[in-house]
Amino acid sequence: MSATAPPALSGGDTLLGSYGPYRANNDLLYYHLDVRVDPVKQYLSGSNAIRFRMLEDGTRIQLDLVPTFQIDGISLENPKGKPTPLVYKRIEGRSIYIDFPHTLRKGQVYTVDFRYSGHPAEMGRFGGFVFRKDPMGRPLVNTACEEEGASVWWPNKDQWRDEVESMDISVEAPNEFTEVSGGRFQGKTDLHDGYTRWDWKVQYPINNYDVSLNIGTYTHFSDTYNNLSLDYYVFPEDLDKAKRQFVQVKNMLKAYEHYFGEYPFPKDGYKLVEALYSGVENQTAITYGNHFENGYLGRPKTGIGTWFDFIIIHESAHEWFGNSITARDRSDMWIHEGWANYCESLFVEYMWGKKNGLIYLNTGKDGVKNAMPVIAAENIYATPPVDQYKKGALFLNTLRSVVNNDDEWFKLLHDYYQHFKYQTIMTTDMIAFFNQQTGLELTPIFNEYLRHAAIPTLELKFDESAHTVSYKWDAEEPGFAMPIRVGKSSDWQMVQPSTTKWKTLSTSLTKDEFEVATDLYYVNVRKQ
């Protein structure tokens, strides 16, 4: 089946999504985001100091900020004197070209100070930057901008390919509130004007959409896990429920560290912060709005999904896949979501055994549409289809069955994470690593599941008088020849169909008795 054509995109989507020359000519090193938030006036003002190294000589760079905000000035820091005001031009959508009066030299480090202010406009699934009231009617401010892009509320190089190596976050909020961001808490300062500044230090690479801000009436409690600080911020009336529910964090950490290695950000700690939306994987400050119940927002009512809190398990998986390992381009977002979905089943397997992990993994597969490829077009600011979640997980489970050795599979998962942590990658990087480590040619399998819309169909032709079954793959990817288990679940036979010719197997089983291991491989089966 061919992919459904994506909706038409504007020039701004292309400019924002592509890694154009004025992004590619520099390498981000550091941000200091320093803002003041007025929850009553719903107003945001402040600055971002952007430090970068030039990768080639140039006189222009590209940054991004939605036109909702006013630009109050952009200047080049001068260690020996006053900052140099810079000329800038707003292009289509939110992109901004900044021009320098002299050539910035390759290899040199520069800092641009970008000052801005305005009323944030809500956009996207969770609003991007929202002013709300908590359940008791108190002001509440949260951010969530993975799909919308971080430039909905602060100026930055709004793409995934280039992450800063570290970051400082300073947020001024009215004295009566607590502010929580990612990173390690550095302290708070009473500014003696009704506001307190909260300072946080991010000591690892961070994707811009993982930068967060939360202002509200929060009660804080803490714990530790193997010297890792665990900090929780919830509304005061939810304290007892949170203390009961958040005990699941330790089992989550135990499971994921078992499979992948140490929690990625030990110096910055782990935090959960209560919000009104379901949850987002903001780095080291995961927002949580799952009502302190197992499942996801009250669903499902029965089954394995009710055995754990979905938001704790899924969003925390992103600390490894999404926050530590990050897709270089939005087209490969399954590197975040498919892997996190698969991690849910690994958590179930760790806690309750492989059989339950497989049951959980295969639950909901009928909801996968297979109408568009999981990997979208590159260099376009668009989000891949929702299939990236469940189909991505079902594909990884299929790959596990192709490797056909759990010890090797789990070593591969561990080594994959360790090899690529704190990096941005593409699926091609993952394929090369998996091929090299396994000695298998897995490229056609990756491509069939991720770069084509339909999943492969195992075609079976039975000749019961001759006690044989003929088999081949109906698949779109040239060279697809994935091995698969067939026959009886008590005594599987491994066969390796191709897409080009029929092969024949002797069997005493009738068409109705002959099974395919569809809980281990995500395939369609056609019998005739």
C-alpha positions as CSV (number, residue, x, y, z in Angstrom):
1,M,0.0,0.0,0.0
2,S,1.4,3.4,-0.9
3,A,1.6,6.1,1.7
4,T,-1.1,8.7,2.1
5,A,0.1,12.0,0.8
6,P,1.0,14.4,3.7
7,P,-0.7,17.8,3.9
8,A,0.7,20.7,2.0
9,L,3.3,22.6,4.0
10,S,4.2,26.2,4.0
11,G,7.6,27.7,3.4
12,G,7.9,28.4,7.1
13,D,7.4,24.7,7.8
14,T,10.3,23.9,5.5
15,L,12.5,26.7,6.8
16,L,11.9,25.7,10.4
17,G,12.3,22.0,9.7
18,S,15.4,22.1,7.6
19,Y,18.9,22.3,8.8
20,G,19.7,25.2,6.5
21,P,23.1,27.0,6.0
22,Y,22.6,29.5,8.8
23,R,22.0,26.7,11.3
24,A,24.6,24.4,9.9
25,N,27.4,27.1,10.1
26,N,27.5,27.0,13.9
27,D,27.5,24.5,16.8
28,L,25.6,25.2,19.9
29,L,27.5,25.2,23.2
30,Y,25.4,26.8,25.9
31,Y,22.1,28.6,26.7
32,H,21.3,30.8,29.7
33,L,17.5,31.3,29.6
34,D,16.6,34.1,32.1
35,V,12.9,35.0,32.2
36,R,10.3,36.6,34.4
37,V,6.7,35.3,34.3
38,D,3.7,37.3,35.5
39,P,0.8,34.8,35.9
40,V,-1.8,37.6,36.5
41,K,-1.0,39.6,33.3
42,Q,0.0,36.3,31.5
43,Y,3.2,38.0,30.4
44,L,6.7,36.7,29.8
45,S,9.9,38.7,29.4
46,G,13.5,38.0,29.5
47,S,16.5,36.9,27.5
48,N,18.5,34.0,26.3
49,A,22.3,34.1,26.1
50,I,23.3,31.8,23.2
51,R,26.9,30.6,23.0
52,F,28.1,28.9,19.8
53,R,31.2,28.0,17.9
54,M,31.4,28.8,14.2
55,L,32.0,25.8,12.0
56,E,32.8,28.1,9.0
57,D,33.3,31.8,8.3
58,G,30.0,33.6,8.2
59,T,28.0,36.8,8.9
60,R,24.6,35.3,9.5
61,I,22.9,32.7,11.8
62,Q,19.3,31.6,12.1
63,L,17.3,31.5,15.4
64,D,13.6,31.0,16.0
65,L,10.8,32.7,18.0
66,V,7.1,32.8,17.3
67,P,5.9,36.3,16.1
68,T,3.7,36.6,19.2
69,F,6.7,37.9,21.0
70,Q,8.4,41.3,20.5
71,I,12.1,41.3,20.0
72,D,13.5,43.8,22.5
73,G,17.0,43.6,21.1
74,I,19.7,41.2,19.9
75,S,23.4,41.9,20.7
76,L,26.8,40.3,20.3
77,E,28.7,40.1,23.6
78,N,32.1,41.8,23.6
79,P,34.4,40.6,26.4
80,K,36.4,43.8,26.0
81,G,33.6,46.4,25.8
82,K,30.0,47.1,25.3
83,P,27.7,44.6,23.5
84,T,27.3,45.2,19.7
85,P,23.7,45.7,18.7
86,L,22.8,43.4,15.8
87,V,20.5,43.7,12.8
88,Y,17.9,41.0,12.4
89,K,15.1,40.1,10.0
90,R,12.0,38.0,10.7
91,I,11.4,35.6,7.9
92,E,8.4,33.3,7.3
93,G,6.7,32.0,10.4
94,R,9.0,32.1,13.4
95,S,12.5,32.1,11.8
96,I,14.8,35.0,12.4
97,Y,18.0,35.8,10.5
98,I,20.6,37.6,12.6
99,D,23.4,39.5,10.7
100,F,26.8,40.5,12.1
101,P,28.7,43.7,11.1
102,H,31.9,41.6,10.6
103,T,32.7,38.0,9.7
104,L,32.5,35.5,12.5
105,R,35.5,33.2,12.1
106,K,35.5,29.4,11.9
107,G,36.5,27.9,15.3
108,Q,35.8,31.0,17.3
109,V,33.2,31.1,20.1
110,Y,30.6,33.9,20.3
111,T,27.7,34.7,22.5
112,V,24.5,36.4,21.3
113,D,22.1,37.9,23.9
114,F,18.5,37.8,22.7
115,R,16.0,39.9,24.6
116,Y,12.2,39.4,24.2
117,S,8.8,39.9,25.8
118,G,5.1,39.4,25.2
119,H,2.0,37.3,25.9
120,P,2.5,33.7,25.0
121,A,-0.1,32.2,22.7
122,E,-1.3,28.7,23.4
123,M,-0.8,26.3,20.6
124,G,-0.6,22.5,20.0
125,R,-1.8,19.5,21.9
126,F,-0.9,20.7,25.4
127,G,-0.7,24.4,24.7
128,G,3.0,25.0,24.5
129,F,3.1,27.6,27.2
130,V,-0.1,27.9,29.3
131,F,-1.6,29.9,32.1
132,R,-4.1,27.9,34.0
133,K,-5.8,27.5,37.4
134,D,-5.0,24.5,39.5
135,P,-8.0,22.5,40.9
136,M,-8.1,24.8,43.9
137,G,-8.3,27.9,41.7
138,R,-4.7,29.0,42.2
139,P,-2.6,30.3,39.2
140,L,-0.5,27.6,37.5
141,V,2.0,27.9,34.6
142,N,3.3,24.9,32.7
143,T,5.2,24.3,29.4
144,A,4.9,21.4,26.9
145,C,6.2,22.0,23.4
146,E,7.7,18.8,21.9
147,E,5.4,19.0,18.8
148,E,5.1,22.8,18.7
149,G,8.8,23.5,19.1
150,A,10.5,25.4,22.0
151,S,10.4,28.7,20.0
152,V,6.7,29.0,21.1
153,W,8.0,30.5,24.3
154,W,11.8,31.2,24.1
155,P,14.3,32.1,21.4
156,N,16.6,29.3,20.4
157,K,17.9,27.3,17.4
158,D,14.7,25.3,17.1
159,Q,15.6,22.0,15.8
160,W,16.8,18.6,17.2
161,R,20.2,18.1,15.5
162,D,22.3,20.4,17.6
163,E,22.0,20.4,21.3
164,V,23.8,22.6,23.8
165,E,26.3,20.9,26.0
166,S,24.9,22.5,29.2
167,M,22.4,25.2,30.2
168,D,21.4,27.5,33.0
169,I,17.7,28.3,33.6
170,S,16.7,31.3,35.7
171,V,13.0,32.0,36.3
172,E,11.5,34.9,38.2
173,A,8.1,34.2,39.6
174,P,5.9,35.9,42.2
175,N,7.0,35.1,45.8
176,E,4.1,33.0,46.7
177,F,4.8,30.3,44.1
178,T,7.4,27.6,43.6
179,E,9.1,27.3,40.2
180,V,10.5,24.0,38.9
181,S,12.7,23.4,35.8
182,G,15.0,20.7,34.7
183,G,18.5,20.4,36.0
184,R,20.0,20.7,39.5
185,F,18.4,23.3,41.8
186,Q,21.0,26.0,42.5
187,G,19.0,28.1,44.9
188,K,16.4,30.9,45.0
189,T,16.9,34.6,45.5
190,D,14.3,37.1,46.9
191,L,14.5,40.1,44.4
192,H,12.6,42.3,46.9
193,D,10.1,43.4,44.3
194,G,7.5,40.7,44.9
195,Y,9.4,38.2,42.8
196,T,11.8,35.3,43.6
197,R,14.4,34.0,41.1
198,W,14.8,30.2,40.9
199,D,18.1,29.0,39.4
200,W,18.7,25.6,37.8
201,K,21.7,24.1,36.2
202,V,21.5,21.5,33.4
203,Q,24.8,19.6,33.3
204,Y,24.2,17.4,30.2
205,P,23.2,18.0,26.6
206,I,19.5,18.9,26.3
207,N,17.1,19.1,23.5
208,N,15.4,22.5,23.4
209,Y,11.8,21.1,23.7
210,D,12.9,19.3,26.9
211,V,13.5,22.7,28.6
212,S,10.6,23.3,30.9
213,L,9.1,25.9,33.3
214,N,6.5,25.1,36.0
215,I,5.1,27.8,38.3
216,G,2.5,26.9,40.9
217,T,1.6,26.2,44.5
218,Y,3.7,23.1,44.9
219,T,4.6,20.9,47.9
220,H,7.9,19.3,47.6
221,F,9.0,15.9,49.0
222,S,12.1,13.8,48.1
223,D,13.7,10.4,48.2
224,T,16.8,8.7,46.9
225,Y,17.6,5.7,44.8
226,N,21.2,4.4,44.7
227,N,22.5,8.0,45.4
228,L,20.1,9.4,42.7
229,S,18.0,12.3,44.1
230,L,14.3,11.9,43.5
231,D,12.3,15.1,43.9
232,Y,8.5,15.4,43.6
233,Y,6.4,18.6,43.3
234,V,2.7,18.2,43.7
235,F,-0.3,20.3,44.7
236,P,-0.6,20.3,48.5
237,E,-3.9,18.4,48.6
238,D,-2.4,15.6,46.4
239,L,0.6,15.0,48.7
240,D,-0.7,11.7,50.3
241,K,-1.8,10.3,46.9
242,A,1.5,11.2,45.3
243,K,3.5,9.5,48.1
244,R,1.6,6.3,47.5
245,Q,1.8,6.5,43.7
246,F,5.3,7.6,43.2
247,V,6.8,4.6,44.9
248,Q,6.6,3.1,41.4
249,V,9.5,5.3,40.3
250,K,12.1,3.0,42.0
251,N,10.9,-0.1,40.2
252,M,10.9,1.8,36.9
253,L,14.5,2.9,37.5
254,K,15.5,-0.6,38.6
255,A,14.0,-2.1,35.4
256,Y,15.4,0.4,32.9
257,E,18.9,0.4,34.5
258,H,18.8,-3.4,34.3
259,Y,18.2,-3.2,30.5
260,F,20.1,0.0,29.5
261,G,22.5,1.1,32.3
262,E,22.5,4.0,34.7
263,Y,19.9,6.7,34.7
264,P,21.2,9.2,32.1
265,F,21.3,12.4,34.2
266,P,22.5,11.6,37.7
267,K,24.1,15.0,38.4
268,D,20.8,16.7,37.6
269,G,18.5,14.2,39.4
270,Y,15.1,12.9,38.6
271,K,11.9,14.9,39.2
272,L,8.1,14.6,38.7
273,V,6.1,17.8,38.6
274,E,2.3,17.8,38.7
275,A,0.5,19.4,35.8
276,L,-3.0,19.5,34.4
277,Y,-2.2,17.7,31.2
278,S,-1.3,14.0,31.1
279,G,2.4,14.3,31.0
280,V,5.5,15.2,29.0
281,E,9.1,13.9,29.2
282,N,10.8,17.3,30.0
283,Q,14.4,16.3,30.8
284,T,14.8,15.6,34.6
285,A,11.5,17.4,35.3
286,I,8.9,15.1,33.9
287,T,5.4,16.6,34.1
288,Y,2.7,14.3,35.6
289,G,-1.0,14.6,35.3
290,N,-2.3,11.0,35.5
291,H,-4.4,11.6,38.6
292,F,-2.3,9.3,40.7
293,E,-3.9,6.2,39.2
294,N,-2.6,3.2,37.3
295,G,-3.3,3.0,33.6
296,Y,-3.6,6.2,31.4
297,L,-6.2,8.8,32.5
298,G,-8.5,6.1,33.8
299,R,-7.9,3.7,30.8
300,P,-7.9,0.8,30.5
301,K,-10.3,-0.5,33.1
302,T,-8.9,-4.0,33.2
303,G,-5.8,-5.9,32.1
304,I,-2.0,-5.5,32.4
305,G,-2.2,-1.8,31.7
306,T,-3.8,-1.3,35.1
307,W,-0.8,-2.8,36.9
308,F,1.3,0.4,36.6
309,D,1.1,4.1,36.1
310,F,1.5,4.7,32.4
311,I,2.9,8.2,32.7
312,I,5.6,7.3,35.1
313,I,6.7,4.3,33.1
314,H,6.4,5.8,29.5
315,E,7.6,9.4,30.1
316,S,10.5,8.2,32.2
317,A,11.6,5.8,29.4
318,H,12.2,9.0,27.4
319,E,15.0,9.9,29.7
320,W,16.9,7.2,27.9
321,F,15.2,7.4,24.5
322,G,14.3,10.9,23.5
323,N,16.3,12.9,26.0
324,S,19.6,11.1,26.2
325,I,19.4,9.5,22.7
326,T,17.6,12.0,20.5
327,A,16.5,11.8,16.9
328,R,18.5,14.2,14.7
329,D,15.4,15.1,12.7
330,R,11.7,15.0,13.5
331,S,11.1,12.5,10.7
332,D,12.8,9.9,13.0
333,M,10.7,10.6,16.0
334,W,10.0,6.9,16.5
335,I,13.5,6.8,18.0
336,H,11.7,8.5,20.9
337,E,8.2,7.1,20.9
338,G,8.5,3.6,19.5
339,W,11.4,2.9,21.9
340,A,9.5,4.3,24.9
341,N,6.4,2.3,24.0
342,Y,8.6,-0.8,23.7
343,C,10.2,0.1,27.1
344,E,6.7,-0.2,28.7
345,S,6.6,-3.9,27.7
346,L,10.1,-4.4,28.9
347,F,9.0,-2.9,32.3
348,V,6.1,-5.4,32.4
349,E,8.5,-8.2,31.5
350,Y,11.0,-7.2,34.2
351,M,8.2,-7.0,36.8
352,W,5.9,-9.8,35.8
353,G,7.6,-12.0,33.2
354,K,8.0,-12.4,29.5
355,K,4.6,-13.9,28.9
356,N,2.9,-10.8,30.4
357,G,5.3,-8.5,28.5
358,L,4.2,-10.1,25.2
359,I,0.5,-9.8,26.1
360,Y,0.9,-6.2,27.0
361,L,3.0,-5.5,23.9
362,N,0.4,-7.0,21.5
363,T,-2.6,-5.3,23.2
364,G,-3.9,-2.6,20.9
365,K,-2.1,-3.7,17.7
366,D,-5.5,-3.6,15.9
367,G,-5.4,0.1,16.4
368,V,-2.3,0.5,14.2
369,K,-3.4,2.1,10.9
370,N,-0.5,1.2,8.6
371,A,-1.6,4.0,6.4
372,M,1.7,6.0,6.3
373,P,5.3,5.1,7.0
374,V,6.6,5.5,10.5
375,I,9.5,7.6,9.2
376,A,8.3,10.8,7.6
377,A,10.0,13.1,5.1
378,E,13.2,14.8,6.4
379,N,13.7,18.5,6.8
380,I,10.0,19.3,7.2
381,Y,8.6,20.6,10.5
382,A,5.9,17.9,10.8
383,T,5.1,15.1,13.2
384,P,5.1,11.4,12.0
385,P,1.9,9.4,12.3
386,V,0.7,8.0,15.7
387,D,1.7,4.6,14.5
388,Q,5.3,5.5,15.5
389,Y,4.3,4.5,19.1
390,K,2.8,1.0,18.9
391,K,4.1,0.0,15.4
392,G,7.6,1.0,16.5
393,A,7.3,-1.2,19.6
394,L,5.9,-4.1,17.6
395,F,8.7,-3.8,15.1
396,L,11.3,-3.9,17.9
397,N,9.7,-7.0,19.3
398,T,9.8,-8.5,15.8
399,L,13.5,-7.7,15.6
400,R,14.0,-9.5,18.9
401,S,12.5,-12.6,17.4
402,V,14.7,-12.3,14.3
403,V,17.8,-12.1,16.6
404,N,16.3,-15.2,18.2
405,N,18.6,-15.1,21.3
406,D,17.4,-13.1,24.3
407,D,20.9,-12.9,25.8
408,E,22.2,-11.4,22.6
409,W,19.1,-9.2,22.3
410,F,19.4,-7.6,25.7
411,K,23.1,-7.1,25.2
412,L,22.4,-5.4,21.9
413,L,19.8,-3.0,23.6
414,H,22.3,-2.2,26.4
415,D,25.2,-1.6,24.0
416,Y,23.0,0.4,21.6
417,Y,22.0,2.8,24.4
418,Q,25.6,3.1,25.8
419,H,27.0,3.7,22.3
420,F,24.7,6.5,21.4
421,K,23.8,8.2,24.7
422,Y,24.0,12.0,24.8
423,Q,23.9,12.0,21.0
424,T,21.5,12.8,18.2
425,I,21.1,10.0,15.7
426,M,19.1,8.8,12.7
427,T,17.6,5.4,12.0
428,T,20.5,4.8,9.6
429,D,22.9,5.0,12.5
430,M,20.8,2.5,14.5
431,I,20.7,0.1,11.5
432,A,24.5,0.3,11.0
433,F,25.0,-0.5,14.7
434,F,22.6,-3.4,14.8
435,N,24.0,-4.9,11.6
436,Q,27.6,-4.6,12.9
437,Q,26.7,-6.1,16.4
438,T,24.6,-9.0,15.2
439,G,26.4,-9.9,12.0
440,L,22.9,-9.9,10.3
441,E,21.7,-7.8,7.4
442,L,18.7,-6.2,9.0
443,T,18.4,-3.1,6.7
444,P,15.5,-4.6,4.6
445,I,13.6,-5.4,7.8
446,F,14.1,-1.9,9.2
447,N,13.0,-0.4,5.9
448,E,10.0,-2.6,5.4
449,Y,8.5,-1.7,8.8
450,L,9.6,1.9,9.0
451,R,9.8,3.3,5.5
452,H,6.7,1.6,4.0
453,A,3.2,2.0,5.2
454,A,2.0,-1.7,5.1
455,I,3.4,-4.5,7.1
456,P,4.6,-7.7,5.4
457,T,2.1,-10.5,4.7
458,L,3.1,-14.1,5.0
459,E,1.4,-15.9,2.1
460,L,0.6,-19.6,2.7
461,K,-0.7,-22.1,0.1
462,F,-1.7,-25.5,1.4
463,D,-1.7,-28.8,-0.4
464,E,-3.3,-31.1,2.2
465,S,-3.2,-34.1,-0.1
466,A,0.6,-33.7,-0.4
467,H,0.9,-32.6,3.2
468,T,2.8,-29.5,2.2
469,V,2.6,-25.7,2.6
470,S,4.2,-23.2,0.3
471,Y,5.2,-19.8,1.6
472,K,6.6,-16.5,0.5
473,W,6.5,-12.8,1.7
474,D,4.3,-10.1,0.1
475,A,6.4,-7.1,1.1
476,E,7.4,-3.8,-0.5
477,E,11.1,-3.7,0.4
478,P,13.4,-5.3,-2.1
479,G,15.4,-8.1,-0.5
480,F,13.0,-8.6,2.4
481,A,13.5,-12.2,3.6
482,M,12.8,-12.2,7.3
483,P,12.8,-15.5,9.1
484,I,9.6,-16.5,11.0
485,R,8.3,-19.2,13.2
486,V,5.5,-21.3,11.9
487,G,3.7,-24.6,12.6
488,K,2.6,-25.3,16.2
489,S,3.4,-23.0,19.2
490,S,4.6,-26.1,21.1
491,D,7.1,-26.9,18.4
492,W,7.8,-23.9,16.1
493,Q,9.7,-24.4,12.9
494,M,11.8,-21.5,11.6
495,V,11.4,-20.7,7.9
496,Q,13.0,-18.0,5.8
497,P,10.6,-16.9,3.1
498,S,11.6,-14.5,0.3
499,T,9.6,-12.1,-1.8
500,T,10.6,-13.5,-5.1
501,K,9.9,-17.3,-5.0
502,W,7.7,-19.8,-3.3
503,K,9.4,-22.3,-0.9
504,T,7.7,-25.5,0.3
505,L,7.6,-27.2,3.7
506,S,6.3,-30.6,4.6
507,T,3.7,-30.5,7.3
508,S,1.1,-32.8,8.9
509,L,-0.9,-29.8,10.0
510,T,-4.1,-28.8,8.2
511,K,-4.6,-25.2,7.1
512,D,-6.7,-24.5,10.2
513,E,-4.1,-26.1,12.5
514,F,-1.1,-24.4,11.0
515,E,-0.1,-21.3,13.0
516,V,2.2,-18.4,12.7
517,A,3.9,-16.7,15.7
518,T,2.1,-13.4,15.3
519,D,2.7,-12.5,19.0
520,L,6.4,-12.6,18.2
521,Y,6.4,-11.0,14.7
522,Y,4.2,-8.2,13.6
523,V,2.9,-9.6,10.3
524,N,-0.3,-10.3,8.4
525,V,-1.0,-13.9,7.4
526,R,-2.9,-14.9,4.2
527,K,-3.9,-18.6,3.9
528,Q,-5.2,-20.3,0.8
